[in-house]
Structures are given as structure tokens and as C-alpha cells.
Amino acid sequence: MKLKNVFLLALSTAFVLTLAFGSSVMAGSADSCISCHEKVSPGQVADWRTSKHAAEDVTCADCHGTKHQKANDGDLAVLPSEHVCAECHEEQFAQFSKGKHNFGWTSLNALPITHVEPDELMEGGRGCGGCHNMGIKSEAQKKEQLDKGYRYQTNSCDECHTRHSFSKKEAQDPRACQQCHMGYDHPQWEMWSSAKHGTRWFAREAGRLDKNAPAPTCQTCHMPEGSHNNHTAWGFLGVRLPLPKDKQWAADQVTILKALGVLDPFTGKPTARLEAVKAVDLARLTQKAWEDEREKMIKTCAKCHAEKYARKQLEMGDNMLKKADRLLAQGIEIVAGLYKDGILKKRNAQAFAYPDFLYFLRTDYAAADGNSYKKLPDGTSHIEQVLFRMYMKHRMRTYQGQFHVNPDYAYWYGWAAMTDDLGEIQELAATLRATHK
């Protein structure tokens, strides 16, 4: 019996020592990450220590693996994709995968002009790629990025929940949206922040409004109740199917769809680009899809406003888009007439002898023909750049300013600028016709 007791005591002691040793190794491993990165990247450690991950004992290894152990093997550290986040945040991942943000990378690379722009602006995460990096990438896409040396383009979650704090509060701050939704083609931040919704939010933040006073943020309207599935009725392009019932508006939307290359400008039939638009969910393509998004927004508006008032305001936005489309369609038709009469020539990269909004902000299309930054003999076409500016910059401000209830953006930066663009297009077209041989 004594021998048995001694054996059991020895076995239990060994078990306790094993547990203690194992724990110290694990603790030592976590500590070694911290002790090293406090010197190499102290901001990362500071952010992690303030995070909910740290409080829940989610350590470096849980996201980055255990292969990286030395100063010279940093490439062995796993840079987690959205799928790693999904192991804990399954609901948010499912919502994000269906939302508009998920198609950022795909839509960027679908543009024919993307591949002739500097890599540092695209794949490198500056310029368009700085925001359009968002989107769950395939293994092939991730490998392509890694092969180019871009290791930090593998996750979308950290666009709003920045590394390594991954703060929910940070992502709920409208300034998190400002990083992307601002500037030339989509100044939603400027519209919101200088309109009544934004000014009330800033006043509440400064303590000049009661903390419970309604002050809608971007997230309040576009990601209600924390949903990561974000859409709008009109979408980024401001087009939809089926076409509006108003005959003139329907005709104008057809003209815009032709300039987007979604419809063949001569037959009116859908092109391959329509499938691309469907693939990245850029527009609502059924009446039900459009109405569903509109009703979701009405429900959100009705939390503060009378439903009748909210419907009227959104209807005014629809009507402003209709009037903006009338101006834009006239501009498109003028430039299309120059192609028809041989004054403007089709470039090799163009599918049709017709203005194409996807080849933008270049004085010629030479780069798309493989001759980067070299002008074709007849390549200069300033009138097309004015037309693109009318579409991408001023039309966007006209109807988005209306929906964001911002008077200055809707009028001076939008509608008034569109009328100025149309006047310039008319004058340039007259000059081109007068000087054409």
C-alpha cells in the first residue's frame, strides 16, 4: 500500500509540474511577442492591450499563428483574413459577405483603367486601392498580392475596426466612414457633416445637446442596428432596372447605361458589363430590390421623423436625380454625335465609338492600348473629360446632396456645376466641329 501511495503521489506531482511547465511555456510565448513588439511596433501592443481581445485572452497566436518566433522570420506570421475573424464573429461576417463593402476589390479590378494606373495607388493601398481593398479575396487574389510584396491587403474588417484595438466604438464613429466616403466622387462625409444631421452630432459630442438627443450618423442610416449588410436604393451609379415609368427619364437612363457600357449604344442590348454590374451588386435590378432598400430607409427615417415627411423627402431626391439625368444625357448625346460624325475617333481599347465612363480622367486612351502615358496622334479629348466630370463629380453631388439634405452640395456643387459642364461641352463641341477637317 505504501508503494502504491508513493507512486500515486509521484504521478500527481508530475502532472502538476507538467501543467505548470506547459502554462509557463504558453505564457512565455505570449510574453515574448509582447516584449519584442513593444520595441519593434509599440503602437500595436498598446492597441491590443486596450482591446476586448486582450480582455478575453485572445492573444497574438490566435490570429497570427505560432511560426513567427524570431526577428528575421516575420514573413511566417499569418496575416489573418476575414475568415479568421469569422471564427468568432460569424454573424457579422455573413452580413458583410452580402453587403456592398464586400465588392470593393472586385469592382476596382473590373475597371479597364485600373491596370494602367501606378501599382502603388492600386495594389499598394493608396489611391483607389486604399479604400477598394475591402472585399473577401480568393486564395489566388491573395497570392497575387503577396507575390507583389503587398502583405497588408488581406483583410477588410480592419478598414473600420483598425488594428489592433478592433474597437466597435471606433467603427461606430462617423469619422471611420470619412476615410473613404469623402472627396472627388463621393463626398458623403462633407455632405453629412455640414448638414443638419452632422451638425447635431458634433453639437452633441461637444456637450451642447443632451446626450440622448437624436443625431444620426452614417451608421444610423446605412448600417442600422450594427448590420454589416449595407445597400442603398439607387446605389453608387444612380441607375436601376426596371427603368422608371417616366418616358423621358427612362430614355435618359438608357443613354447613361450606354455610356457606362452596360448597353450596346447602337442596338440597346445588354453587354458583358451588365453581368459585371450584377456580380458586384452595383445597382438594384428588380423593382422589389429597389423597393426593399427604400422601405428599409423609410423605417430608419421614421425613428425620428413622420413617415409621410420621410417619404416626401426621398421622393424629392428621386425627382432631383431625374432632372440631373436630363442634363447628363444631353451631354452624352453631344459627345456621341462627335463620334458619329467622325470628329472623335474610337480608340483600340474602346468597345464602341461612343463615350465610355469607365475610361476616365485621361486626356487619351493610349495607356489602355499598352503604350503607357504616350499620346496617340488624335488622342486628346478634353470634352470627354468634362463629360466624365459632369457624371462622376457633379451628378453625384446633385442627387446625393439632395438625399443627405445638404443645400449647398445639392445646388452649387451639384446642379449648378452640371449646368456649367453642359455649357462647356456645347462650346467645346462647336469648336471641334468648326475646326475639324
JOKAZI-V497660 format. One record per pair of residues at least 24 apart in sequence whose C-alpha atoms are under 8 Angstrom apart, sorted by the first residue. I is the first residue (numbers start at 0). J is the second residue. Records with the same first field share a line. If there is no record, write none. Layout:
I=J / J
This chain:
29=58 / 59 / 60
32=59
43=162 / 163
44=163
46=162 / 163 / 164
47=162 / 163 / 164
48=164
49=164
50=163 / 164 / 165 / 166
51=164 / 166
52=164
78=150 / 151 / 153
79=153 / 154
80=135 / 153 / 154 / 155
81=135 / 153 / 154 / 155 / 156
84=156
91=226 / 227
92=227
94=226 / 227 / 228
95=227 / 228 / 229
96=135 / 228
97=228
98=227 / 228 / 229 / 230
99=228 / 229 / 230 / 279 / 280 / 281
100=133 / 134 / 229
101=133 / 134 / 135 / 155
102=133 / 134 / 135 / 279 / 280
103=130 / 131 / 132 / 133 / 134
104=128 / 131 / 132 / 133 / 134 / 136
105=134 / 279
106=131 / 279
107=131
109=275
110=357
111=357 / 358 / 367
112=357 / 358 / 359 / 367
115=366 / 367 / 371
122=149 / 152
123=149
124=152
130=158 / 178 / 179
133=158
171=218
172=216
173=216 / 217 / 218
176=217
183=392
184=391 / 392 / 395
185=392 / 395 / 396
186=396
187=399 / 400 / 403
190=400 / 403 / 404 / 405 / 408
191=217 / 403 / 404 / 405
193=405
194=403 / 404 / 405 / 406
195=404 / 405
213=303
219=299
220=296 / 299 / 300
221=296
223=299
230=292
231=292 / 293
232=282 / 283 / 288 / 289 / 290 / 291 / 292 / 293
233=282 / 283 / 289
234=281 / 282 / 283
235=281 / 282
236=281 / 282
237=282 / 320
238=282 / 283
239=282 / 283 / 284 / 285 / 289
240=282 / 283 / 284 / 285 / 286
241=284 / 285 / 286
247=325
248=321 / 324 / 325
251=324 / 325 / 328
252=324 / 328
254=328 / 331 / 332
255=324 / 327 / 328 / 331
257=355
258=331 / 353 / 354 / 355 / 356
259=355 / 356 / 357
260=355 / 356 / 357
263=351
264=351 / 353
312=402
313=402
315=401
316=398 / 399 / 401 / 402
317=398
319=397 / 398 / 401
320=394 / 397 / 398
323=394 / 397 / 398 / 414 / 417
324=394
326=417 / 418 / 421
327=386 / 389 / 390 / 394 / 417 / 421
329=421
330=386 / 421 / 424 / 425
331=386
333=424 / 425 / 428
334=382 / 383 / 424 / 428
337=428 / 432
342=431 / 432 / 435
343=380
344=377
354=383
356=387
359=384 / 387
360=384 / 387
382=424 / 427 / 428
385=420 / 423 / 424
386=420 / 424
389=416 / 417 / 420 / 421
393=417
